Structure formats: C-alpha cells, structure tokens
Amino acid sequence: MDLYYNILSPPSRAILLLGEALNIRFNLISLDVHRKDYVNVEFKKINPQHTVPTLVVDGVHAICEPGAILCYLAERFGPPGSVLYPSEPLRRAIVNQWLLFECGTLYKCIIAYYSPVVLERATPVDADRQKLEEAVAILDGSLQRNTFAAGDHLTVADYSLVCTVSLLVLLKFDLTPYESVRSWYERCKGVIAGYSEITQRAVTMFQNWMENEHKGKP
C-alpha cells in the first residue's frame, strides 16, 4: 500500500502510528510543501483533493480522508475482536463521533486560529481563540468521564485526537485549564508505540520549516 504523507501533518502521523501498532509496512511517499508536491498533476490524479494522508490500496483505490483510512486499517489488519475499532454498533458510533469531532471541529479550529498567526504573523483573532478553547473544553469534559476518547480502551479515535492535540502542544497552546486532556495525553504517549519518535521528527521538521518560511521576512 502506498501512503502519501507529510510528517508535519497530524493526520499523517496518526496513520503512521496505527501502522506501527498493527505491524503494517507502507510504501511511504513523503510530499514536500516547498516543492509543491501536493498540487502536482500526478498526485491530483490520485487524490483530486490533493490532501495528505492518502492511502492507495492495491494500486487502484485511493482513500483520502484520515478517519476512513484509520477505520480501514483497523478493520483489515486488527486482530479479531479488536477494540481499536469495535464492531458493536453503539461503541463504533462513539468512536466515529470522536473521529468526526477531530476533523470537523478541533482540527478545524486549530487551523482557523493558528494559520494566520503562524504563517502571516497576523494578530490573533479572539473569536477564533474562543472557538478553539470551546472545542478543547468539549474534549476535556468527555475525558473527565472516560479513560480514553471513546471509553475505557484505546481506539482509532485516540490516534487521531492525540496527534492533533500534539499540534496544540507544539504551538504552545495553554492546556493548564484542561486537566483531563493533559492526563489523557500523557496516557496516550505512554501506550502508543512509536509516539515519541514520530512526534520528535515532526517537531524538528516544523522548526526547520518555520525558519525557512520566515527567512528574510521582517
């Protein structure tokens, strides 16, 4: 399976980490934003959305949404009865709920608030900051009642969410008021194989990328 990815992308890291847990060997194809790999003609033929991660199965079928990739990998490569993506309808629905929350609410709020600040050095927008804080508070409220995102067991929802929360940590978002998120984050770091190594690669690349991005800018 070909996995088009970028280590800076939290959804890409979630796929890499799940692959580590399930002993999946991907054919890794790293896309470079500076070379504009995302928008080259060949990649757009594979994924018209030109987003990462993109998983190509059997050389033909492209799966372009990270939540769908996580679910597919857990179902195809997870052991029978695996709790990573449970088969029971209600438990699965709760996992899906948090996968959708990650991409449709939390990640969206992070990008809306931080992209102008980081890339353009724009003045932070209070309304966007408030939306981000509300999203983190929603996750914190749920984690006050649960060990992991969707209950008492690690699931693909945690893989998705922990990589997105790691972006908040990297961007120095203040998680002090969110004790349950902080505790869960440390818990995930301890049980997800390869987490520290992959995250450190992302941190190093982010720092290098920021230096290049702002080189020569006032």
BELHU-V486166 format. One record per backbone hydrogen bond with DSSP energy under -0.5 kcal/mol. CO is the residue of the C=O (numbers start at 0). NH is the residue of the N-H. E is the energy in kcal/mol with one decimal. If there is no record, write none. Layout:
# BELHU-V486166
CO;NH;E
CO;NH;E
This chain:
# BELHU-V486166
0;26;-3.2
1;3;-0.6
1;55;-2.9
2;4;-0.5
2;28;-2.8
3;52;-0.7
3;53;-2.0
4;30;-2.7
5;8;-1.9
7;9;-0.6
8;12;-2.1
9;13;-2.1
10;14;-1.7
11;15;-2.2
12;16;-2.5
13;17;-2.2
14;18;-2.5
15;19;-1.9
16;20;-2.1
17;21;-2.1
18;23;-2.7
19;22;-0.8
23;25;-0.8
25;27;-1.0
26;2;-2.4
28;4;-2.1
30;32;-0.5
31;36;-2.3
32;35;-0.7
35;38;-1.1
36;39;-1.1
39;43;-2.1
40;44;-1.4
41;45;-1.1
42;46;-2.9
46;49;-2.5
53;3;-2.9
53;55;-0.5
54;56;-0.6
54;62;-3.3
55;1;-1.7
56;59;-2.0
56;60;-2.2
59;61;-0.6
60;56;-3.3
60;62;-0.5
61;63;-0.6
62;54;-2.6
64;68;-2.1
65;69;-2.7
66;70;-2.2
67;71;-2.4
68;72;-2.7
69;73;-2.4
70;74;-2.3
71;75;-2.7
72;76;-2.8
73;77;-1.4
78;81;-1.9
82;85;-0.7
83;155;-2.6
87;91;-2.7
88;92;-2.2
89;93;-2.0
90;94;-1.9
91;95;-2.8
92;96;-2.4
93;97;-1.8
94;98;-2.0
95;99;-2.6
96;100;-2.2
97;101;-2.2
98;102;-1.8
99;103;-2.9
100;104;-1.9
100;105;-2.2
101;106;-3.1
104;108;-2.4
105;109;-2.1
106;110;-2.5
107;111;-2.3
108;112;-2.0
109;113;-3.0
110;114;-1.9
112;116;-0.7
113;117;-3.4
114;118;-2.6
114;119;-0.6
115;119;-1.3
115;121;-2.2
116;120;-0.5
123;125;-0.6
124;128;-2.1
125;129;-2.5
126;130;-1.8
127;131;-2.0
128;132;-2.5
129;133;-2.3
130;134;-2.0
131;135;-2.3
132;136;-2.2
133;137;-1.8
134;138;-1.8
135;139;-2.5
136;140;-2.5
137;141;-1.8
138;142;-2.2
139;143;-1.0
141;144;-1.6
141;145;-0.8
147;150;-1.3
150;147;-3.3
154;157;-1.0
154;158;-1.3
155;159;-2.0
156;160;-2.7
157;161;-3.1
158;162;-1.2
159;163;-1.2
160;164;-2.8
161;165;-1.9
162;166;-0.8
163;166;-0.5
163;167;-1.2
164;168;-2.1
165;169;-2.5
166;170;-2.1
167;172;-2.7
168;171;-1.5
172;174;-0.9
174;177;-1.9
176;178;-0.8
177;181;-2.2
178;182;-2.4
179;183;-2.4
180;184;-2.7
181;185;-2.1
182;186;-2.0
183;187;-2.8
184;188;-2.2
185;189;-1.4
186;190;-1.1
187;190;-0.6
187;191;-2.2
190;192;-0.8
191;194;-1.7
193;197;-2.3
194;198;-2.6
195;199;-2.3
196;200;-1.8
197;201;-1.7
198;202;-2.5
199;203;-2.5
200;204;-2.2
201;205;-2.7
202;206;-2.4
203;207;-2.1
204;208;-3.0
205;209;-2.7
206;210;-1.9
207;211;-2.1
208;212;-2.8
209;213;-2.0
211;214;-0.6
213;216;-2.0
